[in-house]
Amino acid sequence: MQDLTIIVPSYNRGKYIKECLDSIFMQKTSYSFHLIIPDDHSTDDSIEIIKEYQAKYPNKITLLESNVNQKLYKNVLRAYELTKTPYFTVLDPDDFWIDENFIQNGLNFLEKNKDFSIYATNAYIQNEYDINSRKPFVDIKQEKNITFQDFLKAPSYIGCTGATIFRNTVFANGIPDKLNSEINFIDINHFRGDTFRNLLHLSTGNAFYFPTSITTVYRQTYDGIYAGSSDLKRNILNAGLFADLYSYFDEKYPQFLEISKNYIDKTNKSINISDIVLQLKYYKILDYLKTNRGSIVKLKLQKINLKYRIYYLLYNFFRKKLLKKGLI
């Protein structure tokens, strides 16, 4: 059995994918690994390049082709379904590793620290047109041990996609039923990125972040889902994600609603959404937050002292009385 699955979700990245794959096969490690490359119906030369590497490295690459473009969420879900190894990582095809010991160090750490489900390192962010633009993704020096509760108290950076290795605590037993259902979510596609993947695994164990270890180059392409978005769109995407995280975790953590509201509040000052799909999502999130306003209020009450909690209870009591009498 292999130790590590490397998922490379491919779509029209033929001009970059060789650098990505070369960075994988340069790894110096005693652990065994296998690549799963779900390709989302690329129309460039991505498939041809992947097949060249399949021939070069027999039995190391599983290519999942598609006759239609399914978008990132459904494309990567196909790879999760086949991921049964003890560990896995996701490396986007326009990113690449620069540390030949990344796999070895990551799996060594996770093997020794069974209560951790995430090993995270820093990355360089690089403009796709300018190699000299390279700079640390996060400019901090202090190592961090992050728990799920830590994140709820103060949301923080855990690690970008290619610079993170996960203990396979979720997908080893198949795809969670919730990920195959779109009924209870604002948009199931909110679960396609690294924030959801990080939190899903953070809920099963701690994360350790090594900021001074820069292992990966995150190439910022301006046709990317997130990098190519305006601040307005990013705020709405994040607001939707955290609203859906509240649903995913069975409405146990109103902190997700509070985070969602904070992102929505950032958009209210200059709301001018020309994209009708984005506009509909914005109002859908507003409705969802309004429906769950009680949970947000309860969370805020927990954070204030007893005197103001009593004031709030009295206010609600007299307000209901006055409403009943038709006085307000």
PyMOL commands that set and color helices and strands:
alter all, ss='L'
color gray80, all
select helices_A, chain A and resi 17-25+46-56+71-82+102-112+131-133+148-153+161-163+171-173+177-180+188-192+194-202+231-248+255-268+276-291+293-303+306-324
alter helices_A, ss='H'
color red, helices_A
select strands_A, chain A and resi 4-7+33-38+61-64+87-90+96-97+116-127+135-136+144-146+164-167+206-220
alter strands_A, ss='S'
color yellow, strands_A
deselect
rebuild
show_as cartoon
